[in-house]
Amino acid sequence: MLIKDGANIRGLNWRMRKAIKAADTIWRGFGRELVITSGLDGEHGPLSLHYFGCAVDLRSRYFRQGEARKAAEELQRALGHDYDVVVEPTHIHVEYDPDVARWP
């Protein structure tokens, strides 16, 4: 796993470790090295979970056509419903965002 120069993962919520570990395993299965391109850094929407340490962006540009979507689907299955995995045009966004409506 690599961290892009300038990307800040210090202060990530501990739940993001599960996402990073799972992504690393899945990316290796595609013959790619996981690169975290953003954590608590960068510019995101005003309510972005990046600012709370509950989101990371992962490099996807080195995937062949269709592979990024497949990797994202595998990651979503591995993480379950408390995480959201979104394929963006320039990266794959992963966030810990449990649906509080399911809480007792």
Secondary structure per residue as TSV (DSSP state, phi and psi in degrees):
chain	resnum	aa	ss	phi	psi
A	1	M	-	360.0	138.9
A	2	L	E	-122.3	156.7
A	3	I	E	-119.5	122.5
A	4	K	-	-58.7	142.2
A	5	D	T	-53.1	129.9
A	6	G	T	92.6	-16.9
A	7	A	-	-75.3	137.5
A	8	N	-	-116.5	114.9
A	9	I	-	-111.2	4.3
A	10	R	T	-68.7	128.4
A	11	G	T	92.8	6.5
A	12	L	-	-61.6	144.1
A	13	N	-	-59.0	140.9
A	14	W	T	-58.8	-23.8
A	15	R	T	-68.7	-18.9
A	16	M	H	-74.4	-16.6
A	17	R	H	-60.0	-41.2
A	18	K	H	-59.3	-43.9
A	19	A	H	-65.2	-44.1
A	20	I	H	-66.6	-42.8
A	21	K	H	-63.2	-44.9
A	22	A	H	-64.8	-42.9
A	23	A	H	-62.7	-41.1
A	24	D	H	-58.7	-44.9
A	25	T	H	-63.9	-44.4
A	26	I	H	-67.4	-45.0
A	27	W	H	-59.6	-42.0
A	28	R	H	-60.8	-36.2
A	29	G	H	-62.1	-25.4
A	30	F	T	-94.0	5.1
A	31	G	T	75.4	25.6
A	32	R	-	-122.3	150.4
A	33	E	-	-93.3	131.7
A	34	L	-	-66.2	132.2
A	35	V	E	-127.0	119.9
A	36	I	E	-84.1	120.7
A	37	T	E	-99.9	-16.5
A	38	S	E	-160.7	142.9
A	39	G	S	-130.4	-102.2
A	40	L	S	-86.9	3.6
A	41	D	-	-100.2	179.0
A	42	G	S	83.6	178.4
A	43	E	-	-108.1	126.9
A	44	H	-	-136.9	176.3
A	45	G	-	-58.0	157.3
A	46	P	T	-59.9	-27.5
A	47	L	T	-108.1	20.1
A	48	S	-	-59.9	140.2
A	49	L	G	-72.3	-10.6
A	50	H	G	-56.0	-42.2
A	51	Y	G	-69.8	-13.6
A	52	F	G	-106.3	6.0
A	53	G	T	77.0	18.1
A	54	C	-	-113.4	23.0
A	55	A	E	-152.8	147.9
A	56	V	E	-137.4	155.1
A	57	D	E	-111.5	138.7
A	58	L	E	-120.6	140.2
A	59	R	E	-62.0	139.1
A	60	S	-	-133.3	-7.3
A	61	R	T	-63.9	-20.3
A	62	Y	T	-89.1	-2.6
A	63	F	S	-75.5	145.5
A	64	R	-	-74.0	167.7
A	65	Q	T	-54.2	128.1
A	66	G	T	88.3	-19.9
A	67	E	H	-70.7	-36.5
A	68	A	H	-60.9	-44.2
A	69	R	H	-63.4	-42.4
A	70	K	H	-63.8	-43.2
A	71	A	H	-62.5	-42.5
A	72	A	H	-63.7	-40.9
A	73	E	H	-63.8	-42.0
A	74	E	H	-62.6	-42.1
A	75	L	H	-65.1	-41.8
A	76	Q	H	-60.5	-43.7
A	77	R	H	-62.2	-41.6
A	78	A	H	-67.4	-33.7
A	79	L	H	-88.7	-29.8
A	80	G	-	86.0	-173.7
A	81	H	T	-73.6	-12.1
A	82	D	T	-80.9	-5.8
A	83	Y	E	-120.3	150.5
A	84	D	E	-116.9	132.8
A	85	V	E	-121.8	120.5
A	86	V	E	-127.1	126.2
A	87	V	E	-83.6	114.9
A	88	E	-	-100.5	166.0
A	89	P	S	-59.8	-29.8
A	90	T	S	-114.2	-4.1
A	91	H	E	-168.9	175.7
A	92	I	E	-111.0	122.8
A	93	H	E	-96.4	132.9
A	94	V	E	-128.7	130.7
A	95	E	E	-139.5	148.2
A	96	Y	E	-90.5	114.1
A	97	D	-	-149.6	75.7
A	98	P	-	-64.8	145.3
A	99	D	-	-81.5	103.9
A	100	V	G	-65.3	-16.7
A	101	A	G	-64.8	-21.9
A	102	R	G	-85.1	-11.2
A	103	W	-	-71.9	143.4
A	104	P	-	-67.1	360.0
